[in-house]
Amino acid sequence: MRRLLFPGDAEFRDEALRSFGHIAYGGADFGEVVSTSQRIVEGDYDSWHDEWLATADRVSGEAARDLAAGHPVSARDGFLRASNYYRSAEFFLHGDPRDPRHDHAYDRSVECFQAAAALFTPRVEPVRIPYEGTTLPGYLYRADTSGTPRPTVVMHNGFDGTAEEMHFFGALAGVERGYTVLVFDGPGQPGPRHREGLVFRPDWENVVGPVLDFALKLPEVDGQRIALLGNSMGGLLAPRAAAFEHRLAAVVALDGVYDLGPAVTRSIPGERTEVERRLRAEADPQLDALLDHMMATDPVMRWAVNHGMYVMGAPTPRAFGAAYLAYHLRDGIAARIECPALVCEAAGDLFFAGQARQLYDELTCPKTLLEFTADEGADAHCQAGAQKLALARIYNWLDDTLRHREGASAPA
């Protein structure tokens, strides 16, 4: 697939693989991903949006007709795929926050997901989690309707993914194994960013804390067995929260990230301390010009900076780079984690190669490193394309880890 789709654009190729991966839990169909990708002009953000939107509109329209005709399972499955395709449609549009297309596609993604959520048994319940004078959007997944306290996974996405997408990245897999699952979007992530303009913050424990307050009031949650899972950049944010939030029984970094700074500084000539000084400087026209050139010639950098300015609330590429420097687990932060930690590592990670191992080495808590390889077809960032394999191993670890909590037994 890597040679057949978008051979000259690693970012488009990885995003296509992301949708292929979601086939495992109902987020895509192979033929729909292939046919849509083949219509897209490589490197053209407008083409990417237009073709994914066309597919999403077609699939959601058929799902709506299925629902009206009394075919709820067909409707549920169609709405799930359409939700993911709408998410993909808006993915590359954040270079211009005023562009109405990304709000439209995002709104449709949420609408389709919630239409599907209502058709599950038990239904997936949209929730609003109190947070600093407002609320964070999320979803509560129950294994059944008994209200029995169960081991629980609280999970969130990363730099660019949605709460809705976590259905495919671990929520449904947890429910299948008897877990209660609570998914949320934090500040900087799509719901709070689109709806209220909330941008990322590095002290993620102050986001997770209110989410745990909410979770602990739910009858389905066993307060002694709550794990936190963070996906992608969440593989840094979740360990950061676990370093300061000690109500957690386990933390999963999918994949592990230790320091966001090198994603910016390694491409700029000079020692890291000097590069950081220049990023934070009041003015540096030469560095501004270099960053503009890098964005023009590197499709991964182009997308990352455009999206990063949007989610960090940064007015310039250099300001985004400076903001990114605050996201790390250095200076003894990783060593503060007390609960068992699972760090996942993808051999071919496009964004954070080697960082999972750095995080693992810094941990002093009970820890496990879970490596995924090319031979397994699981070497991509967050194991895109191998989600059944990855989530089986992750939940096996959670089963074994939470089983050893005092007075606890493994989920049914």
Disulfide bonds with the S-S distance in Angstrom:
none
